[in-house]
């Protein structure tokens, strides 16, 4: 399976060359302001791409999803090829894929945890919802310490997400964006982390999509089909 990873396109998808593949993942920030018209424009651009599966989770710029609970169903009707996942799972090529738009507090933008200790508790509860048999995880933001360094040298990733990822024994790919300047890939243990931000820190689409070929990761073929492995709680 060939997975094409993009994020943080901010209504500039038309300015990048998106490689073909079996699965296109968009890890959020499709828009600049999250207005309905911007969201529809982003989905129209995505729907014109040839990928067999297209999976999207929103980001902190995509306010419309947070403000209008019916928007996901509305978009599915208008663009049935695109799967929008907000704290939800699907199965791709027999593998569990889970997606969530949440990230630590960032100026009270969309899908933010609260600041301080209440936000830490929120994050722990949110990430506990990730199924234990997840092989492909999509979040808008990174975990703490991996491809999360800002231009100011601060680590903006989520510590609670890092703790949960350490518990996910079947996880192989973590795809995200949010921190534009940290675009790239990094392997930690058995997990390949992918910061797929297309825009750079100045909101110019200078970064290339990142393409994953699951055939290059033999460990994936040894995973059981999606479902809770015997003897293990799906929250691990």
Secondary structure, 3 states (H helix, E strand, C coil): CEEEEEECCCCCHHHCCCCCCCEEEECCCCCCCCCHHHHHHHHHHHHCCCCCEEEECCCCCCHHHHHCCCHHHHHHHHCCCEEECCCEEEEECCEEEEEECCECCCCCCCCECCCHHHHHHHHHHHHCCCCCCEEEEEECCCECCCCCECCCCCECCEHHHHHHHCCCCCCCEEEECCCHHHCEEEEECCEEEEECECCCCCCCCCCCCEEEEHHHCHHHHHCCCCCCCCCCCCCC
